[in-house]
Amino acid sequence: MSDGEVLAFLDEERTVVCATNGRDGRPHLMPLWYVVRDGRLWSWTYAKSQKVRNLERDARATLQVEAGVDYEVLRGVMLETDVTIHRETDDVGALGVEIFERYTGGALDDDTRAMVTAQAPKRVALEFVEQSRVTWDHRKLAGVY
């Protein structure tokens, strides 16, 4: 996929699977909601979550977003990333609002905004800095495998 196709695909899809390296060396896979800022995926999660503990030990993560059920329409993006953990409450809260607006389809009412920002002290923002990318779009194969 081209850069434009990747951005359009990430805009269409809703869940990224984040793989971090567990303490025992096994991959730890978890789904996350995300937003794209300047071509970079961002998410938030609880500061005490296993994925954050893993990232504090090893700041590398692999992300995958995929779509399609039948082989001929499978498509996806896999990103190898370095992760920056942001802990500033105001920044984390702003990201939470941005994520909720994306997933609820628009501006938040005051009560929902207050609920989201109240979570910020317990959460962190994850900035996924792409190091390499693999994409696939089987729709482009035109039935030739």
C-alpha positions as CSV (number, residue, x, y, z in Angstrom):
1,M,0.0,0.0,0.0
2,S,1.1,3.5,-0.6
3,D,1.4,6.0,2.2
4,G,-2.0,7.5,1.3
5,E,-3.6,4.1,1.2
6,V,-2.1,3.2,4.6
7,L,-3.5,6.4,6.1
8,A,-6.9,5.8,4.5
9,F,-6.9,2.2,5.8
10,L,-6.0,3.2,9.3
11,D,-8.7,5.9,9.2
12,E,-11.3,3.2,8.2
13,E,-10.3,0.6,10.8
14,R,-10.9,0.7,14.5
15,T,-8.6,-1.7,16.4
16,V,-4.9,-2.1,16.4
17,V,-3.3,-5.2,18.0
18,C,-0.2,-4.2,20.0
19,A,2.5,-6.7,20.6
20,T,5.0,-6.0,23.4
21,N,7.8,-8.1,24.8
22,G,6.8,-9.8,28.0
23,R,9.2,-10.4,30.9
24,D,9.6,-14.0,29.9
25,G,10.3,-13.1,26.3
26,R,6.9,-14.1,25.0
27,P,4.8,-11.7,22.9
28,H,2.0,-10.0,24.8
29,L,-0.8,-9.0,22.4
30,M,-3.6,-6.6,23.3
31,P,-6.1,-4.6,21.2
32,L,-6.2,-0.9,21.5
33,W,-8.3,2.0,20.1
34,Y,-6.1,4.6,18.4
35,V,-5.9,7.9,16.5
36,V,-3.4,8.9,13.9
37,R,-1.6,12.2,14.4
38,D,0.7,13.4,11.7
39,G,0.9,9.9,10.3
40,R,1.8,8.3,13.6
41,L,-0.5,6.0,15.7
42,W,-1.3,7.1,19.3
43,S,-3.2,5.3,21.9
44,W,-3.8,5.4,25.7
45,T,-4.0,2.8,28.3
46,Y,-3.8,2.3,32.1
47,A,-0.4,3.2,33.4
48,K,-0.3,0.0,35.5
49,S,-1.2,-2.3,32.6
50,Q,1.1,-5.2,31.6
51,K,1.8,-3.6,28.2
52,V,3.1,-0.4,29.8
53,R,5.3,-2.5,32.2
54,N,6.6,-4.3,29.2
55,L,7.3,-1.0,27.3
56,E,9.1,0.4,30.3
57,R,11.5,-2.6,30.1
58,D,11.7,-2.7,26.3
59,A,10.2,0.3,24.3
60,R,9.7,-1.8,21.1
61,A,6.3,-2.8,19.9
62,T,4.8,-4.3,16.8
63,L,1.4,-3.1,15.7
64,Q,-1.1,-4.8,13.3
65,V,-4.3,-3.5,11.8
66,E,-6.1,-5.9,9.5
67,A,-9.3,-6.3,7.6
68,G,-11.1,-8.8,5.5
69,V,-12.5,-12.3,5.9
70,D,-12.0,-14.0,2.6
71,Y,-8.4,-14.5,1.3
72,E,-8.9,-12.4,-1.8
73,V,-9.8,-9.3,0.2
74,L,-7.4,-9.5,3.1
75,R,-5.4,-6.3,3.7
76,G,-3.4,-4.9,6.6
77,V,-0.6,-2.9,8.0
78,M,2.1,-4.1,10.4
79,L,4.4,-1.5,12.0
80,E,7.5,-2.2,13.9
81,T,7.7,0.8,16.3
82,D,9.6,2.4,19.2
83,V,7.2,3.6,21.8
84,T,7.3,6.9,23.7
85,I,5.3,6.9,26.9
86,H,3.8,10.2,27.8
87,R,2.6,10.8,31.3
88,E,1.6,14.5,31.4
89,T,-2.0,14.4,32.7
90,D,-3.2,17.2,30.4
91,D,-1.7,15.6,27.3
92,V,-3.1,12.2,28.3
93,G,-6.5,13.7,28.8
94,A,-6.5,15.5,25.5
95,L,-5.6,12.2,23.8
96,G,-8.4,10.4,25.6
97,V,-10.9,13.0,24.4
98,E,-9.5,12.7,20.8
99,I,-9.9,8.9,20.9
100,F,-13.4,9.1,22.3
101,E,-14.4,11.6,19.7
102,R,-13.1,9.3,16.9
103,Y,-15.0,6.3,18.3
104,T,-18.2,8.1,19.2
105,G,-18.4,10.1,15.9
106,G,-18.0,13.6,17.1
107,A,-17.6,16.2,19.8
108,L,-18.2,14.9,23.3
109,D,-20.8,16.4,25.6
110,D,-19.6,17.9,28.9
111,D,-20.4,14.8,31.0
112,T,-18.5,12.4,28.7
113,R,-15.6,14.8,28.3
114,A,-15.4,15.0,32.2
115,M,-15.5,11.2,32.4
116,V,-12.7,10.8,29.9
117,T,-10.5,13.5,31.4
118,A,-11.1,12.1,34.9
119,Q,-9.3,8.9,33.7
120,A,-6.2,10.7,32.6
121,P,-4.3,10.6,36.0
122,K,-4.5,6.7,35.8
123,R,-3.5,6.5,32.2
124,V,-0.6,7.1,29.8
125,A,-0.4,8.1,26.2
126,L,1.5,5.8,23.9
127,E,3.2,7.3,20.8
128,F,4.2,4.7,18.3
129,V,7.2,5.8,16.3
130,E,7.4,3.8,13.1
131,Q,10.7,2.1,12.3
132,S,9.5,-0.2,9.5
133,R,6.3,-1.2,7.8
134,V,4.8,-4.1,5.9
135,T,1.5,-3.9,4.1
136,W,-0.7,-6.2,2.1
137,D,-3.8,-5.8,0.0
138,H,-4.9,-9.0,-1.6
139,R,-7.6,-7.1,-3.6
140,K,-4.7,-5.9,-5.8
141,L,-3.8,-9.5,-6.7
142,A,-6.7,-9.8,-9.1
143,G,-7.1,-13.5,-8.2
144,V,-3.5,-14.4,-9.1
145,Y,-1.8,-15.9,-6.1
